[in-house]
């Protein structure tokens, strides 16, 4: 499929450059506020985040949610479609969603690795806008299971299998609504100092890197017991 419309590629490039060059609005000193390890026994960088900024995440447009709306715990993943660690994370997110019906997961685009990542994120946001979270969750799984670099053209091909024409998806992806939603999601990641992919927000704690499904499950359990990622 050849993509030659005016703004699909250039819009993604300029958006990614704008946010990447702006830097974090709030400096975060990620160390080990809580002594937690990943599934391999290595320490995971984490820090307490400003509650007033974390409290703005639910207002972001275009976040893909899985799980009960009334869930007490929401785990937010900030990810990039071309991050190799995000491929493993996607498998673990699916496992967590299936095994913990009381957990809500929110997927937030943070395409900081390449302009192609921003193109894929725009396609995902278009599907979210057109078909809702269930379809966007399916697309997330399919794109991160796809080998090789994911760009706008590849994302469009996968997204079109969900029952919307590639031309309609691209039109939505080029809209101001999608552009502003992506910009806001990336700005949130920068404001929280989430400069690695994937990164997570659980309660008022930020995590850099993917801990693994078992480690995340332990942290979620601790949140339920004592309202922090380690008791």
C-alpha positions as CSV (number, residue, x, y, z in Angstrom):
1,X,0.0,0.0,0.0
2,X,1.4,3.4,-1.0
3,X,0.7,6.3,1.4
4,X,1.0,9.6,-0.5
5,X,-1.5,11.9,1.2
6,X,-0.3,15.3,2.3
7,X,-0.2,15.1,6.1
8,X,-0.1,11.5,7.2
9,X,3.6,11.2,7.3
10,X,4.7,14.8,7.7
11,X,2.2,15.4,10.5
12,X,3.6,12.5,12.5
13,X,7.2,13.6,12.0
14,X,6.5,17.2,13.1
15,X,4.5,16.0,16.1
16,X,7.1,13.6,17.3
17,X,9.9,16.2,16.9
18,X,7.9,18.8,18.7
19,X,7.3,16.7,21.8
20,X,10.7,15.0,21.8
21,X,12.5,18.4,21.7
22,X,10.5,19.9,24.4
23,X,11.9,17.8,27.2
24,X,10.1,16.9,30.5
25,X,8.1,19.7,32.0
26,X,8.6,18.3,35.5
27,X,12.1,16.9,36.3
28,X,11.8,13.4,37.8
29,X,14.6,11.7,39.8
30,X,14.0,8.1,39.1
31,X,15.9,5.9,41.5
32,X,14.3,3.2,43.8
33,X,11.8,4.9,46.0
34,X,10.4,1.4,46.6
35,X,12.7,-1.7,46.7
36,X,11.0,-3.7,43.9
37,X,12.6,-6.1,41.4
38,X,11.6,-7.3,38.0
39,X,10.8,-10.9,37.1
40,X,14.6,-11.6,36.7
41,X,15.4,-10.2,40.2
42,X,16.9,-6.9,39.0
43,X,15.8,-3.6,40.6
44,X,13.2,-1.5,38.8
45,X,13.6,2.2,38.8
46,X,10.6,3.9,40.3
47,X,9.6,7.2,42.0
48,X,6.6,8.9,43.5
49,X,4.8,11.2,41.0
50,X,3.0,14.4,41.7
51,X,-0.6,13.5,42.4
52,X,-1.9,16.6,40.6
53,X,-0.3,15.4,37.3
54,X,-1.3,11.8,37.8
55,X,-4.8,12.9,38.4
56,X,-5.0,14.4,34.9
57,X,-4.3,11.0,33.2
58,X,-8.0,9.9,33.2
59,X,-8.9,13.1,31.3
60,X,-6.7,12.3,28.4
61,X,-8.5,11.6,25.2
62,X,-7.8,8.4,23.1
63,X,-6.6,6.2,26.0
64,X,-7.4,2.5,25.3
65,X,-9.0,1.0,28.4
66,X,-9.5,-2.7,29.2
67,X,-11.3,-3.9,32.3
68,X,-14.1,-2.7,34.6
69,X,-14.7,1.0,34.6
70,X,-15.3,0.9,38.4
71,X,-12.0,-1.0,39.1
72,X,-10.2,0.3,42.2
73,X,-6.7,-0.1,40.5
74,X,-5.8,1.2,37.1
75,X,-2.4,0.3,35.6
76,X,-1.3,2.8,32.8
77,X,1.3,1.6,30.2
78,X,3.1,4.3,28.2
79,X,4.5,2.5,25.1
80,X,5.9,2.8,21.6
81,X,4.9,0.4,18.8
82,X,8.6,0.0,17.8
83,X,9.9,-0.7,21.3
84,X,11.2,-4.3,21.5
85,X,10.4,-4.5,25.2
86,X,6.9,-3.3,24.5
87,X,6.3,-6.6,22.5
88,X,7.0,-8.6,25.7
89,X,4.9,-6.1,27.7
90,X,1.9,-6.6,25.4
91,X,1.9,-10.3,26.0
92,X,2.0,-9.7,29.8
93,X,-0.7,-7.0,29.6
94,X,-3.0,-9.5,27.9
95,X,-2.2,-12.1,30.6
96,X,-2.9,-9.6,33.4
97,X,-6.2,-8.5,31.8
98,X,-7.3,-12.1,31.5
99,X,-6.2,-13.1,35.0
100,X,-7.3,-10.1,37.1
101,X,-10.9,-9.1,36.4
102,X,-10.7,-6.3,39.0
103,X,-7.8,-4.6,37.3
104,X,-8.2,-1.8,34.7
105,X,-5.5,-1.2,32.2
106,X,-5.0,2.1,30.3
107,X,-2.8,2.2,27.2
108,X,-1.2,5.5,26.5
109,X,0.8,6.2,23.3
110,X,4.3,7.6,23.8
111,X,6.0,7.2,20.4
112,X,9.4,8.6,21.2
113,X,11.6,6.2,19.3
114,X,10.9,7.2,15.7
115,X,8.6,9.1,13.3
116,X,7.3,5.7,12.2
117,X,6.1,5.1,15.7
118,X,4.1,8.3,15.7
119,X,2.5,7.3,12.4
120,X,1.4,3.9,14.0
121,X,0.1,5.7,17.1
122,X,-2.0,8.0,14.9
123,X,-3.5,4.9,13.2
124,X,-4.2,3.4,16.7
125,X,-5.9,6.6,17.8
126,X,-8.0,6.7,14.7
127,X,-9.3,3.1,15.4
128,X,-9.9,4.1,19.1
129,X,-11.9,7.1,17.9
130,X,-13.9,5.2,15.2
131,X,-14.5,1.8,16.9
132,X,-13.6,2.2,20.6
133,X,-11.4,0.6,23.1
134,X,-12.2,-3.1,22.3
135,X,-11.0,-2.6,18.7
136,X,-8.0,-0.5,19.8
137,X,-7.0,-3.3,22.3
138,X,-7.1,-5.8,19.4
139,X,-5.0,-3.6,17.2
140,X,-2.5,-3.1,20.0
141,X,-2.0,-6.9,20.3
142,X,-1.8,-7.4,16.5
143,X,0.7,-4.6,15.9
144,X,3.0,-5.6,18.7
145,X,2.9,-9.2,17.5
146,X,3.9,-8.1,14.0
147,X,7.6,-8.6,13.2
148,X,9.8,-5.8,12.0
149,X,9.4,-2.0,12.1
150,X,5.8,-0.7,12.4
151,X,5.1,2.4,10.4
152,X,2.0,4.1,9.1
153,X,1.5,1.9,6.1
154,X,2.0,-1.3,8.1
155,X,-0.4,-0.1,10.8
156,X,-3.0,0.8,8.2
157,X,-2.9,-2.6,6.7
158,X,-3.4,-4.3,10.1
159,X,-6.1,-1.8,11.1
160,X,-8.1,-2.2,7.9
161,X,-8.7,-5.9,8.9
162,X,-10.9,-4.5,11.7
163,X,-13.5,-3.5,9.1
164,X,-12.7,0.1,8.4
165,X,-11.3,1.2,5.0
166,X,-7.7,2.3,5.0
167,X,-8.7,5.7,3.5
168,X,-11.2,6.3,6.3
169,X,-8.7,5.4,9.0
170,X,-6.1,7.7,7.4
171,X,-8.6,10.6,7.2
172,X,-9.3,10.2,10.9
173,X,-5.6,9.8,11.7
174,X,-4.9,13.1,10.0
175,X,-7.6,14.9,12.0
176,X,-6.9,17.7,14.5
177,X,-8.6,15.6,17.2
178,X,-6.1,12.7,16.8
179,X,-3.1,15.1,16.5
180,X,-4.1,16.9,19.7
181,X,-4.8,13.6,21.5
182,X,-1.4,12.2,20.6
183,X,0.3,15.4,21.6
184,X,-1.4,15.4,25.0
185,X,-0.5,11.8,25.7
186,X,3.1,12.4,24.8
187,X,3.2,15.6,26.9
188,X,1.8,13.6,29.8
189,X,4.6,11.1,29.5
190,X,7.2,13.9,29.4
191,X,5.6,15.7,32.4
192,X,5.9,12.4,34.4
193,X,9.5,11.9,33.3
194,X,8.6,8.6,31.5
195,X,11.5,8.8,29.0
196,X,11.7,5.0,28.5
197,X,9.3,2.6,26.9
198,X,7.5,0.9,28.2
199,X,6.9,2.8,31.4
200,X,4.0,2.5,33.9
201,X,2.0,4.5,36.3
202,X,0.5,2.6,39.2
203,X,-1.2,4.7,41.8
204,X,1.1,7.7,42.3
205,X,4.2,5.7,41.3
206,X,6.1,5.8,38.0
207,X,8.0,2.7,36.8
208,X,10.7,2.9,34.1
209,X,11.0,-0.3,32.1
210,X,9.0,-3.5,32.0
211,X,9.0,-5.4,35.3
212,X,7.3,-8.5,33.9
213,X,3.9,-10.0,34.6
214,X,4.7,-11.5,38.0
215,X,6.4,-8.4,39.3
216,X,3.5,-6.2,38.1
217,X,1.0,-8.6,39.7
218,X,2.9,-8.3,43.0
219,X,2.8,-4.5,42.8
220,X,-0.9,-4.5,42.0
221,X,-1.5,-6.8,45.0
222,X,0.5,-4.5,47.3
223,X,-1.5,-1.5,46.0
224,X,-4.7,-3.3,47.1
225,X,-3.2,-4.0,50.6
226,X,-1.4,-0.8,51.4
227,X,-1.9,1.7,48.6
228,X,1.7,1.6,47.4
229,X,3.6,-0.8,45.2
230,X,5.5,-2.4,48.1
231,X,4.2,-2.9,51.6
